Amino acid sequence: MRAGRESYFARPTLAFALAGALCLAAVTEAAPKKLRMVFIAYENPNQLIENVEPVTEYLERKLGVEIEHFAATDYTAVVEALRHGSADAGFMGPLQYVLAHHEAGARAILGEIYNGSSTYVSHIFVRKDSGFAKLADLKGHSMAFVDPISSSGYMYPLDAFKDQGLIGNREDADQFFQQIYFAGGDEQAIRAVLNGFVDAAGIGQYAFDLLRGDERDQIIKIGESKPIPSHCVVVREGLDPTLAAKLKQALLELSEGPDKNLLQYLYSVDGYVEVSHDTYAEVERVARTYGFLKRQKGS
């Protein structure tokens, strides 16, 4: 009987031990072993992948997971990668973040600091010899933008025209300009102006720096947008909170630590600052104005 009782009491103990082991295995398997990151390629995608490798290697050491990274050639692809779960984190502009937040529950965790600022503006550029002196002069002329869902390369330049009472929405822009082109990048847009393919370009302020000194002498700005919150680091909905927090901390430490020189490979930013969805509330408002998001009742 004693042996029987020992067997009787031993079985639950063994069962609990097995259950505990299975639970531990499940937890271990559920812990992320890889972080997939998408980068927007403003120029050569292959070059970008090579450029960011020192940063992804740094993140692998800090996070203890494999970093799988790839480049997207347009803003829509970045949003879609987060929405469909093919990317866990990405680098994107303010408008793309707002769209990713509303369409896929994405969350901004960090904002870029560039040239010492966490905001930037759009400029309307023309050739110096064009005769254009103000935005109203561009009525009936051709205009280049960057991308249909670019903040500094479409939405905010449009808003500069709206602020002067020249347009009210995107449809008005089609009537105001003779022709609208999407160049695919800031440099392509400003060079379209330089080379006389279009009359003006609405793009981010730093596009001017992409030209050589002699080329800059041929270009002037005739308009400027409101300040825009900086580009941001975004994580997808459902990403393990611990991993998201570690990614955030690793990039903040990179901004101030001994490895800060690696930032030159990451869009040459100065560093990162903590942000929340509220940081992009004004971007969200402008996006509703131009139909990128549905208008809320009463707005």
Summary of the structure (lengths in Angstrom):
residues: 299
radius of gyration: 24.7
end to end distance: 79.8
largest distance: 106.4
contacts: 960
relative contact order: 0.17
helix: 50%
strand: 21%
